[in-house]
Amino acid sequence: YKRMTNRLSSRFGKRMMRLRSSTVEPVLGSLINYYGLRQINTRSRETAAKVMYVAAMAYNLKKYLRFTPVEQSGMVIALQVPDQFYCILVYFCNSHCQYVNQEE
């Protein structure tokens, strides 16, 4: 205990604690408070690690989307939809309806 207190009270220890409190702790705090990771309800470490990976990806994606600039255009441009698209859309809608009717 005394060795750790001496280590943390040194100049290097204070600098490392400042770095940790500015980089690691806010991420863990937001994962616990805002992403529902106060308790992970899984049975194995592998699945718990997967939950943490997904939460970390969500955190990083949210952070990335916050800092990417959004290009805004002044006008909305309507594109002509080709006739082939309508044929494909009708085909898929009909095939989906047939699939749903078969299940009932």
C-alpha positions as CSV (number, residue, x, y, z in Angstrom):
1,Y,0.0,0.0,0.0
2,K,2.8,2.4,1.0
3,R,4.7,1.6,-2.2
4,M,1.7,2.4,-4.3
5,T,1.0,5.7,-2.5
6,N,4.6,6.7,-3.0
7,R,4.4,5.8,-6.6
8,L,1.2,7.8,-7.1
9,S,2.5,10.8,-5.3
10,S,5.6,11.0,-7.5
11,R,5.7,13.4,-10.4
12,F,5.4,10.6,-12.9
13,G,2.5,9.0,-11.0
14,K,0.6,12.3,-10.9
15,R,1.0,12.7,-14.6
16,M,-0.1,9.2,-15.3
17,M,-3.2,9.6,-13.1
18,R,-4.1,12.9,-14.8
19,L,-3.7,11.1,-18.2
20,R,-5.9,8.2,-17.1
21,S,-8.6,10.4,-15.6
22,S,-8.8,12.3,-18.9
23,T,-8.8,9.4,-21.3
24,V,-10.0,6.1,-19.7
25,E,-12.3,7.1,-16.9
26,P,-14.8,9.2,-18.9
27,V,-15.2,6.3,-21.4
28,L,-15.9,3.8,-18.6
29,G,-18.2,6.2,-16.9
30,S,-20.3,6.8,-20.0
31,L,-20.4,3.1,-20.8
32,I,-21.7,2.3,-17.3
33,N,-24.2,5.2,-17.1
34,Y,-25.5,5.6,-20.6
35,Y,-24.9,2.3,-22.3
36,G,-26.4,0.1,-19.6
37,L,-23.2,-1.8,-18.7
38,R,-23.4,-1.5,-15.0
39,Q,-24.0,-5.3,-15.0
40,I,-23.4,-7.7,-17.9
41,N,-25.8,-10.6,-17.9
42,T,-23.8,-13.3,-19.7
43,R,-22.4,-16.6,-18.7
44,S,-18.9,-16.6,-20.0
45,R,-16.0,-14.2,-20.4
46,E,-16.1,-14.6,-24.2
47,T,-19.7,-13.3,-24.4
48,A,-19.0,-10.6,-21.9
49,A,-16.0,-9.5,-24.0
50,K,-18.3,-9.4,-27.1
51,V,-20.8,-7.2,-25.2
52,M,-17.9,-4.8,-24.3
53,Y,-16.7,-4.8,-27.9
54,V,-20.1,-3.9,-29.2
55,A,-20.5,-1.2,-26.6
56,A,-17.0,0.2,-27.4
57,M,-17.9,0.2,-31.2
58,A,-21.1,2.0,-30.4
59,Y,-19.3,4.6,-28.3
60,N,-16.6,5.1,-31.0
61,L,-19.2,5.3,-33.8
62,K,-21.2,7.9,-31.9
63,K,-18.0,9.9,-31.3
64,Y,-17.0,9.6,-34.9
65,L,-20.4,10.7,-36.2
66,R,-20.3,13.7,-33.9
67,F,-17.1,15.1,-35.4
68,T,-17.7,14.3,-39.1
69,P,-19.0,17.3,-41.0
70,V,-22.4,17.1,-42.5
71,E,-22.6,18.4,-46.1
72,Q,-25.8,20.3,-46.6
73,S,-27.2,21.2,-50.0
74,G,-29.5,24.1,-50.6
75,M,-31.8,22.2,-53.0
76,V,-33.3,18.8,-53.0
77,I,-32.7,17.0,-56.3
78,A,-35.3,14.5,-57.5
79,L,-33.8,11.8,-59.6
80,Q,-35.7,9.9,-62.3
81,V,-36.4,6.3,-61.3
82,P,-35.9,3.9,-64.2
83,D,-38.7,1.6,-65.2
84,Q,-36.7,-1.5,-64.5
85,F,-36.7,-0.5,-60.8
86,Y,-40.5,-0.6,-60.7
87,C,-40.5,-4.1,-62.3
88,I,-38.0,-5.4,-59.7
89,L,-39.9,-3.7,-56.8
90,V,-43.2,-5.3,-58.0
91,Y,-41.5,-8.7,-58.4
92,F,-40.1,-8.7,-54.9
93,C,-43.3,-7.4,-53.3
94,N,-45.3,-10.2,-55.0
95,S,-42.8,-12.9,-54.0
96,H,-42.7,-11.6,-50.4
97,C,-46.5,-11.7,-50.3
98,Q,-46.6,-15.3,-51.6
99,Y,-44.0,-16.2,-49.0
100,V,-46.0,-14.7,-46.1
101,N,-49.2,-16.3,-47.3
102,Q,-47.5,-19.7,-47.4
103,E,-46.4,-19.4,-43.7
104,E,-50.0,-18.7,-42.6
